[in-house]
Amino acid sequence: MQLGIIGLGRMGGNIARRLMLNGHTTVV
């Protein structure tokens, strides 16, 4: 699963980290 998170600040960063830890490919 690939997700793109742009400009969501701390909440977006935390979500991105969780997704990365879950093994998803995240592009910030």
C-alpha positions as CSV (number, residue, x, y, z in Angstrom):
1,M,0.0,0.0,0.0
2,Q,1.4,3.4,-1.0
3,L,0.3,6.6,0.7
4,G,1.2,10.2,0.1
5,I,1.0,12.6,3.0
6,I,1.9,16.2,2.3
7,G,1.8,19.2,4.8
8,L,-0.3,17.6,7.6
9,G,2.1,18.8,10.3
10,R,2.6,16.8,13.5
11,M,-0.5,14.7,13.1
12,G,0.4,13.8,9.6
13,G,3.9,13.0,10.7
14,N,2.7,10.7,13.5
15,I,0.3,8.9,11.1
16,A,3.1,8.5,8.6
17,R,5.4,7.0,11.2
18,R,2.7,4.6,12.3
19,L,2.1,3.5,8.7
20,M,5.8,3.1,8.1
21,L,6.1,0.9,11.3
22,N,3.2,-1.1,9.9
23,G,5.2,-1.8,6.8
24,H,3.5,0.6,4.4
25,T,5.4,2.7,1.8
26,T,4.9,6.3,2.8
27,V,6.0,9.3,0.9
28,V,6.1,12.6,2.8
